[in-house]
Amino acid sequence: MANTSITLINRGQAIRVNGQVCIILEMNHRTPPNNRAYVQLKLKSIQTGKVSEERMTPNDSVDLVNTQHETYEYSYADGDGHHFLHPQTFDDIIVPEALVKEIKGYLVENNRYTILFTDGVVAAVELPPSMELEVADAPEGVKGDSANNNNKSVTMTTGLVVQAPLFIKTGERLRINTADGKYLSRA
């Protein structure tokens, strides 16, 4: 942990704020007219998962938390959590359900994911910008539906539900944007 000026930190770094380790999601330097400059931070707490905003002056300093990114392969889920395997050392780590609750629909066995560690503890599982997932259930498009609605809800093998075009059928592979969960194309 190092005490660092707020002006020297960047988006994606981990800092300790009010006793909690937080990841910086957004960072904006602002200088309003006839007022002092400040730094507006959007932070996500690793312990609670809550997103909050903090305002600091450029003279403030924060405690930087050591972070490390490593690639792991997703294995399976059980009562203990989600198991990830290191491809070279074969070390098995267990990621608690709370850390993957929002991204569970993108976890596919044998796919590789980047795991963020802060002070040696798992902080987050990072997704690639897009992923290929297989369609498990795609209801047939009804003739004449295209006049009102060009999309239908399809369920992927991971349980993720996506709005996709009417021509998509069960068994096809789709490319999905992981940031917003939207259909991009057929794979």
Secondary structure, DSSP 8 states (H G I E B T S, - for coil): -EEEEGGG--TT-EEEETTEEEEEEEEEEE--TTS--EEEEEEEETTT--EEEEEE-TT-EEEEE-EEEEEEEEEEEETTEEEEE-TTT--EEEE-HHHHTTTGGG--TT-EEEEEEETTEEEEEE--SEEEEEEEE-----TTGGGT-SEEEEEETTS-EEEEETT--TT-EEEEETTT--EEEE-
